[in-house]
């Protein structure tokens, strides 16, 4: 099982992404860089309210500062 965490641009495309796996692994991706199996999506991300209508998801908004802290901790060596 994996839990994605994404930074989106103004058109809702993924700029940076982290994926947290139940076994403790963390994958990451940004333009021109990736680790593990993680890749940026090729389509715009739906609104959170739409995602949360699906029973398998429980998304929440993460502040820019909180995402940046996670990115620094888990994506060392990545571009930004």
C-alpha positions in Angstrom: 0.0 0.0 0.0 1.2 3.5 -0.8 0.2 7.0 0.2 1.1 9.8 -2.2 1.8 13.3 -1.2 2.0 15.9 -4.1 2.8 19.5 -4.7 0.6 20.8 -7.6 1.1 23.7 -10.0 -1.6 26.2 -10.8 -3.2 23.9 -13.4 -3.2 20.9 -10.8 -0.4 19.0 -12.5 2.1 17.4 -10.1 5.3 19.4 -9.6 6.8 17.2 -6.9 5.6 13.9 -5.4 6.4 11.6 -2.5 5.0 8.2 -2.0 5.1 6.5 1.4 4.9 2.7 1.4 3.6 0.6 4.3 7.0 -1.2 4.5 8.8 2.1 5.2 10.1 2.9 1.7 9.7 6.4 0.3 9.7 7.1 -3.4 9.9 10.6 -4.9 9.8 12.4 -8.2 10.1 15.9 -9.7 11.0 17.1 -13.2 14.0 15.2 -14.4 14.5 13.1 -11.2 12.9 10.1 -9.5 13.6 7.4 -7.0 12.0 4.0 -6.7 9.0 3.5 -8.9 7.5 7.0 -8.3 6.8 9.1 -11.4 4.9 12.4 -11.8 1.4 12.0 -13.2 0.7 13.0 -16.8 -2.8 14.4 -16.2 -4.1 17.1 -13.9 -5.1 15.9 -10.4 -8.8 16.1 -9.7 -10.1 18.3 -6.8 -9.6 16.8 -3.4 -13.4 16.7 -2.9 -13.7 14.5 -6.0 -10.8 12.2 -4.9 -12.4 11.8 -1.4 -15.6 10.5 -3.0 -13.8 7.3 -3.7 -13.9 5.0 -0.7 -10.2 3.9 -1.0 -8.9 7.5 -0.5 -8.8 9.8 2.4 -6.9 12.8 1.1 -6.2 16.0 3.0 -4.6 19.4 2.3 -1.0 19.7 3.4 0.5 23.1 3.9 3.4 24.2 1.6 5.7 24.3 4.7 4.7 20.8 5.7 5.3 19.4 2.2 8.7 21.2 2.0 9.7 19.6 5.3 8.8 16.2 4.0 10.6 16.8 0.7 13.8 17.9 2.4 13.7 14.9 4.7 12.9 12.2 2.1 14.2 13.5 -1.3 17.7 14.5 -0.6 19.6 15.1 -3.9 16.5 15.9 -5.9 16.0 18.9 -8.0 13.2 21.3 -7.0 
